[in-house]
Amino acid sequence: MNKDELEKLWNDIEEVIYSFTKKHAEPLLNRLKYKVNQMKSIINDPYLFNKLNDILINAEKASGKVNDKEHWKYFVEQDWYTFTSGIKINE
């Protein structure tokens, strides 16, 4: 995984978080889930792969108009930090 792919992945996650409705986030989230499942062999670390799935779960919870958006966004950011700290980035 290189920096551009990582940045694109984060941008897609943010797009889910800041979707106006959960219905709008649904196709974005489905695309992300597919992309993440395709990355399983690249990541090759069950802990980091689970962190990435946790990010998607919490991004979905943060999507749309929810009262606790910042709460879920915090968990996304924490898991993202853990994921990016552990993933090997190719130059």
N, C-alpha and C positions, 0 to 999 in steps of 0.2 A: 504494500500500500504506500502510495506517495503522498506528499503534502497536498497536492491538488485534489486527489481523491478524498482525502480526509476533510478538506475544506468544503468540498461539494456535499459530502455526507452531512456535515454540520449545518450547512445552509438548508438542506432538505429537512433536517430535524427541526430547525427553527421555523421553517415554513409550516410544519404541522402544528407546532406550539402556538403560532400566531394566526392560525386559521380563524376566520370569523365564526364558523360553526363546526361542530363535530362532523356534520355531513360533508362539508367542504374538505375537511382533513382526511376523511376516509380513503379516497383514492390515492392521496399522497402517502398515507400511512401504508396502504397495501403495496405501493411501489417500493417504499423503503423496506418493508418486511421481505419482499422478494430479493431486493439488492443485498440485504444483510444475510439471508440464507445462502446466496451465491458466494458470499465472502467467507463462509465457514471454513473452507479449506485453506484460505489465505491467512486467516487469523490463527488457526491451529492452536488455540489456547482456550479451553472450555470456560475458564473464569472470565476472560476478556469477552468471549462470545456472549456469555450470560449478561455481562455488564452492558453490552450493546443492545441486547434484547430488553433489559431493564430500562434503558434510555427510551426505547420505542414505547414501552408500556406507559412510562411517566409522561412522555410527550403527548400521547393520546389523552391522558387524563388532564393535561394542561390545555389541550386544544379547545377552541370554542370559547363561549362566554361562561367561565366558571369563577366562583368566588375565591377559590384558593389557587389560582393560576401561579402565583409566585412560589407557593409551597411546592408544587409539582415541578416547576421550572428549576428550583433549587436542586431537587434530586436529579434532574436531567443533567444539570451542570456538574454536579459532584461525580456522577457516573461517567460523564464525558471526560472529566479530568483523569479519573482512574483508567479509563480505556486508553486515552491518548498517552498516558504515562507508561503504559505497559506494551503498547503496540510498537512493532518495529517499523520505522518509516524509511522507505527507500528514497534515495535522492534522485 
